[in-house]
């Protein structure tokens, strides 16, 4: 009897392991979305640390090892990871997760992006002709991606399809509730200066004016001349200055001091392993910071 019970337990454990989808997410915000939609039917590895700029990582052997074992790769897309993900995928030698295969998923392909088009000219800075890739600052767009992700996970683990879609629907409902409160909170907000174009989706969602950027061009460090011109154009007006935890503070602090504005440095990503509650808390922190 004990032997039969042991066999049954081993069969259940083996079945659970076989049902688990091994997912590699490029950044923590996408890892959060996979965890939220997939629940205990997924095992998630995140490649990028939360306090690093995902534009400028390097492909590492540890990334390739994780990708080699993956059933699904979940990327932000819109060329955010173009400097390192293609090399990591090539080094992984896993045909199932290459671009164009069932095991490769880009969130940017499943929502509407802003700032689409323009010449792919590096003289114009760190441009993204496919569109601004930082849609994860918009919970409603993330909800659209969650629904598409549920469909992709359902292809890989059809026995959990109902649960995947239910989780995505729950996330979408939470997103709508949070956005409604956020929009009410920021009504009448004076506007903001950002370091990079990474918070533009949130500003658009909340109807907050973008008054300028610390960078003269995307990805180009600010010069003294640019900062002086920015101060001159904003002197006498009201606003706030917000920037991410990995972005240098010297430029924002100079502009804030010259204008007498408040400035805050905030996380751009949730922690690795964080849930949807932590994601909405992150977005709410940025929302509160928009209100001086």
LOGUFI-728157 format. One record per residue (C-alpha): residue number from 1; residue in one letter; x, y, z. Coordinates in steps of 0.02 Angstrom, whole numbers, plus 32768, in hexadecimal, padded with zeros to 4 digits. Example, Ala and Ser with C-alpha at 12.3 -4.5 7.8 and 13.67 -1.06 7.14 Angstrom:
2
ATOM num residu east north   up
ATOM   1      A 8267  7F1F 8186
ATOM   2      S 82AC  7FCB 8165
end
This chain:
292
ATOM num residu east north   up
ATOM   1      X 8000  8000 8000
ATOM   2      X 808D  8078 802D
ATOM   3      X 80E6  8050 7F8C
ATOM   4      X 8046  8072 7F27
ATOM   5      X 802D  8116 7F82
ATOM   6      X 80E0  814A 7F5D
ATOM   7      X 80C9  8121 7EA4
ATOM   8      X 802B  818A 7E9E
ATOM   9      X 8082  821D 7EF2
ATOM  10      X 8113  8212 7E78
ATOM  11      X 809A  820E 7DE6
ATOM  12      X 8041  82AB 7E25
ATOM  13      X 80E7  8306 7E3E
ATOM  14      X 8125  82D1 7D93
ATOM  15      X 8082  8308 7D44
ATOM  16      X 808D  83B2 7D98
ATOM  17      X 8140  83CA 7D5D
ATOM  18      X 8111  839A 7CAC
ATOM  19      X 8081  8417 7CAE
ATOM  20      X 80F3  84A7 7CE1
ATOM  21      X 8122  851E 7C54
ATOM  22      X 81D3  855E 7C63
ATOM  23      X 81CE  8617 7C37
ATOM  24      X 825D  8692 7C25
ATOM  25      X 8228  8748 7C33
ATOM  26      X 82A0  87D0 7BFB
ATOM  27      X 8274  8851 7C82
ATOM  28      X 821F  8847 7D2D
ATOM  29      X 817F  889F 7CF5
ATOM  30      X 8164  8818 7C73
ATOM  31      X 8192  8793 7CF1
ATOM  32      X 810A  87D8 7D62
ATOM  33      X 808C  87C9 7CD5
ATOM  34      X 80BD  8714 7CB3
ATOM  35      X 80AE  86E9 7D6C
ATOM  36      X 8005  873E 7D74
ATOM  37      X 7FBC  86E7 7CDC
ATOM  38      X 8013  863F 7CF0
ATOM  39      X 8008  8627 7DAC
ATOM  40      X 8053  8584 7DE9
ATOM  41      X 804D  853A 7D3A
ATOM  42      X 80E8  859E 7D09
ATOM  43      X 819A  85AA 7D46
ATOM  44      X 81E2  8656 7D20
ATOM  45      X 8296  868E 7D0D
ATOM  46      X 82B9  8748 7CF3
ATOM  47      X 8354  877D 7C94
ATOM  48      X 8365  8837 7CBD
ATOM  49      X 837E  887A 7D6E
ATOM  50      X 82F8  88F8 7DA3
ATOM  51      X 8374  8986 7DBD
ATOM  52      X 83C7  897E 7D11
ATOM  53      X 8398  89D3 7C6F
ATOM  54      X 835B  8947 7BFD
ATOM  55      X 8399  89A6 7B64
ATOM  56      X 844F  898A 7B92
ATOM  57      X 8466  88DB 7BD7
ATOM  58      X 84E1  885D 7B8E
ATOM  59      X 84BC  87A9 7B5D
ATOM  60      X 8505  873A 7BE4
ATOM  61      X 8521  867D 7BF4
ATOM  62      X 84A1  8676 7C81
ATOM  63      X 841D  86BF 7C0B
ATOM  64      X 8447  863E 7B86
ATOM  65      X 843A  85B2 7C05
ATOM  66      X 838D  85EC 7C3C
ATOM  67      X 8353  85FF 7B87
ATOM  68      X 8395  8553 7B5B
ATOM  69      X 831B  8504 7BD7
ATOM  70      X 8286  8575 7BB0
ATOM  71      X 81E0  8546 7B62
ATOM  72      X 81B1  85FD 7B4B
ATOM  73      X 820B  86A4 7B43
ATOM  74      X 81A5  873E 7B72
ATOM  75      X 81F5  87E0 7B37
ATOM  76      X 81BD  8895 7B3D
ATOM  77      X 81E2  88A6 7A83
ATOM  78      X 81E6  8942 7A15
ATOM  79      X 82A4  892E 7A15
ATOM  80      X 82BA  8955 7ACF
ATOM  81      X 8328  88BA 7AE1
ATOM  82      X 8376  88C3 7A33
ATOM  83      X 8425  88E0 7A75
ATOM  84      X 8431  8839 7AD3
ATOM  85      X 839B  87C4 7AC0
ATOM  86      X 83C0  878C 7A0B
ATOM  87      X 8472  875D 7A3D
ATOM  88      X 8435  8701 7AD8
ATOM  89      X 83B3  86A1 7A71
ATOM  90      X 8436  8671 79F1
ATOM  91      X 84AB  8633 7A78
ATOM  92      X 8420  85CE 7ACB
ATOM  93      X 840F  8556 7A36
ATOM  94      X 8356  853A 7A5F
ATOM  95      X 82F4  853A 79BB
ATOM  96      X 824C  853D 7A14
ATOM  97      X 8261  85EC 7A5B
ATOM  98      X 82AB  8645 79C4
ATOM  99      X 8251  86DA 7977
ATOM 100      X 81BB  869F 7912
ATOM 101      X 81A4  85FD 7973
ATOM 102      X 8119  85D0 79ED
ATOM 103      X 8192  85E4 7A7D
ATOM 104      X 81B8  869B 7A5A
ATOM 105      X 813F  8722 7A95
ATOM 106      X 8151  87DF 7A89
ATOM 107      X 80D3  8846 7AEB
ATOM 108      X 80E7  88DB 7A77
ATOM 109      X 8094  8878 79EB
ATOM 110      X 7FF3  886D 7A4F
ATOM 111      X 7FCE  8921 7A7C
ATOM 112      X 7FCE  89CA 7A26
ATOM 113      X 8071  8A28 7A36
ATOM 114      X 808E  8AE3 7A36
ATOM 115      X 8116  8B43 79D9
ATOM 116      X 8117  8AC7 7949
ATOM 117      X 817F  8AED 78AF
ATOM 118      X 820D  8B63 788C
ATOM 119      X 82B6  8B42 783F
ATOM 120      X 8324  8ABE 7891
ATOM 121      X 83B0  8B3E 789B
ATOM 122      X 8427  8B2D 7930
ATOM 123      X 844D  8BE6 791E
ATOM 124      X 839F  8C00 7966
ATOM 125      X 83CA  8B9E 7A02
ATOM 126      X 838B  8AF7 7A40
ATOM 127      X 82F7  8AF1 79CA
ATOM 128      X 8275  8A66 79BC
ATOM 129      X 821F  8A6F 7911
ATOM 130      X 81A8  89E3 7945
ATOM 131      X 8168  8A52 79D0
ATOM 132      X 818C  8A80 7A84
ATOM 133      X 81AD  89DB 7ADE
ATOM 134      X 8184  8A15 7B8F
ATOM 135      X 80CB  89E8 7B89
ATOM 136      X 80DB  8990 7C31
ATOM 137      X 80BC  8A3A 7C81
ATOM 138      X 8007  8A2C 7C42
ATOM 139      X 7FA3  89A7 7CA3
ATOM 140      X 7F1D  89A1 7C1C
ATOM 141      X 7F9B  8976 7B96
ATOM 142      X 7FE7  88F5 7C0A
ATOM 143      X 7F39  88A9 7C1B
ATOM 144      X 7F31  8897 7B5D
ATOM 145      X 7FD9  8841 7B5F
ATOM 146      X 7F9E  87D1 7BEE
ATOM 147      X 7F0D  8790 7B85
ATOM 148      X 7F81  8768 7AF3
ATOM 149      X 7FFB  8715 7B6B
ATOM 150      X 7F6E  86AA 7BB1
ATOM 151      X 7F49  866E 7B01
ATOM 152      X 8000  8642 7AE1
ATOM 153      X 8012  85E7 7B87
ATOM 154      X 7F72  8588 7B5D
ATOM 155      X 7FC5  8546 7ABF
ATOM 156      X 8055  8504 7B27
ATOM 157      X 7FED  84C1 7BB8
ATOM 158      X 7F39  84AE 7B7B
ATOM 159      X 7F04  8457 7C1B
ATOM 160      X 7F18  84FE 7C76
ATOM 161      X 7EC7  856D 7BF1
ATOM 162      X 7E2E  859C 7C57
ATOM 163      X 7E9A  85CF 7CEA
ATOM 164      X 7F0F  8636 7C7C
ATOM 165      X 7E80  8698 7C30
ATOM 166      X 7E2A  86B0 7CD8
ATOM 167      X 7ECB  86F6 7D22
ATOM 168      X 7EDF  876C 7C8E
ATOM 169      X 7E2B  87A7 7CA2
ATOM 170      X 7E47  87C7 7D5B
ATOM 171      X 7EE3  882D 7D36
ATOM 172      X 7E82  8894 7CB6
ATOM 173      X 7DFA  88B9 7D35
ATOM 174      X 7E7A  88F0 7DB5
ATOM 175      X 7ECD  895D 7D32
ATOM 176      X 7E2B  89B6 7D08
ATOM 177      X 7E07  89D8 7DBF
ATOM 178      X 7EB5  8A1C 7DE0
ATOM 179      X 7EB6  8A89 7D45
ATOM 180      X 7E0F  8AD7 7D73
ATOM 181      X 7E53  8B0B 7E1D
ATOM 182      X 7EF8  8B45 7DD2
ATOM 183      X 7EA2  8BB4 7D53
ATOM 184      X 7E3A  8C05 7DDA
ATOM 185      X 7ED6  8C21 7E44
ATOM 186      X 7F3A  8C7A 7DBC
ATOM 187      X 7EAF  8CEA 7D7C
ATOM 188      X 7EF9  8D97 7D6E
ATOM 189      X 7FAE  8D5D 7D85
ATOM 190      X 8022  8DE4 7D3E
ATOM 191      X 8092  8D76 7CD3
ATOM 192      X 8139  8D1D 7CE0
ATOM 193      X 81EA  8D14 7C9F
ATOM 194      X 8229  8C63 7C86
ATOM 195      X 82DB  8C28 7C6B
ATOM 196      X 82B1  8BB4 7BD9
ATOM 197      X 8214  8B8C 7B78
ATOM 198      X 81F1  8AF9 7BEA
ATOM 199      X 815F  8B45 7C4C
ATOM 200      X 8104  8B8D 7BB5
ATOM 201      X 807E  8B06 7BB7
ATOM 202      X 804E  8B30 7C69
ATOM 203      X 8048  8BEA 7C42
ATOM 204      X 7FD7  8BC9 7BAD
ATOM 205      X 7F67  8B56 7C11
ATOM 206      X 7F50  8BD7 7C9B
ATOM 207      X 7F46  8C70 7C2B
ATOM 208      X 7FE3  8CBF 7C77
ATOM 209      X 804A  8D32 7C08
ATOM 210      X 8100  8D04 7BE5
ATOM 211      X 8161  8DA6 7BF7
ATOM 212      X 820A  8D66 7BBD
ATOM 213      X 8293  8CE5 7BD3
ATOM 214      X 833A  8CE9 7C2D
ATOM 215      X 8385  8C8F 7B97
ATOM 216      X 8398  8CFD 7AFD
ATOM 217      X 8376  8C62 7A93
ATOM 218      X 8343  8BB4 7ACD
ATOM 219      X 83D9  8B5B 7B16
ATOM 220      X 844C  8BF2 7B06
ATOM 221      X 8492  8C38 7BAA
ATOM 222      X 845D  8CEA 7BD1
ATOM 223      X 84D4  8D78 7BAD
ATOM 224      X 84E4  8E18 7C12
ATOM 225      X 849E  8E79 7B7F
ATOM 226      X 8404  8E0A 7B70
ATOM 227      X 83E0  8E14 7C2A
ATOM 228      X 83F1  8ED1 7C29
ATOM 229      X 837B  8EDF 7B94
ATOM 230      X 8300  8E6B 7BEA
ATOM 231      X 8303  8ED7 7C87
ATOM 232      X 82ED  8F75 7C20
ATOM 233      X 8256  8F2E 7BC6
ATOM 234      X 8201  8EFA 7C69
ATOM 235      X 822D  8F89 7CDE
ATOM 236      X 8193  8FD6 7D2E
ATOM 237      X 8128  8F3A 7D12
ATOM 238      X 80F9  8EAA 7D84
ATOM 239      X 8120  8DF2 7D75
ATOM 240      X 8180  8D5E 7DBC
ATOM 241      X 821B  8CFE 7D86
ATOM 242      X 8215  8C40 7D88
ATOM 243      X 8299  8BC2 7D56
ATOM 244      X 82C3  8B0A 7D6C
ATOM 245      X 8335  8ABE 7DEF
ATOM 246      X 83BD  8A93 7D70
ATOM 247      X 83C0  8B40 7D20
ATOM 248      X 8444  8BBE 7D5A
ATOM 249      X 8405  8C3E 7DD8
ATOM 250      X 8477  8CD1 7DAF
ATOM 251      X 840E  8D17 7D20
ATOM 252      X 8365  8D08 7D76
ATOM 253      X 83AB  8D53 7E16
ATOM 254      X 83F1  8DE9 7DB7
ATOM 255      X 834D  8E0C 7D5F
ATOM 256      X 82E8  8DF5 7DFF
ATOM 257      X 835B  8E6C 7E5E
ATOM 258      X 8353  8EF1 7DD7
ATOM 259      X 8296  8EE8 7DC6
ATOM 260      X 826A  8EC8 7E7C
ATOM 261      X 820C  8E2A 7E4A
ATOM 262      X 8200  8D85 7EA5
ATOM 263      X 825F  8CF1 7E5C
ATOM 264      X 8251  8C37 7E80
ATOM 265      X 82B1  8B9D 7E4B
ATOM 266      X 8244  8B01 7E43
ATOM 267      X 8254  8A4A 7E11
ATOM 268      X 8233  8A24 7D5A
ATOM 269      X 8212  896B 7D77
ATOM 270      X 81C7  8900 7E00
ATOM 271      X 8238  888B 7E60
ATOM 272      X 8257  87DF 7E16
ATOM 273      X 81CD  876A 7E50
ATOM 274      X 8154  87F8 7E77
ATOM 275      X 8099  87E3 7E5F
ATOM 276      X 8016  8852 7E0F
ATOM 277      X 7FF8  88AD 7EB3
ATOM 278      X 80AD  88E7 7EB1
ATOM 279      X 809A  891E 7DFC
ATOM 280      X 8002  8989 7E20
ATOM 281      X 805B  89D0 7EB8
ATOM 282      X 80ED  8A01 7E47
ATOM 283      X 807B  8A59 7DCA
ATOM 284      X 801E  8AAF 7E58
ATOM 285      X 80C5  8AF2 7E9C
ATOM 286      X 80E8  8B45 7DF5
ATOM 287      X 8036  8B87 7DF0
ATOM 288      X 8046  8BD5 7E9C
ATOM 289      X 80EC  8C22 7E6B
ATOM 290      X 8097  8C7D 7DDB
ATOM 291      X 8032  8CE0 7E5A
ATOM 292      X 80A1  8D64 7EAE
end
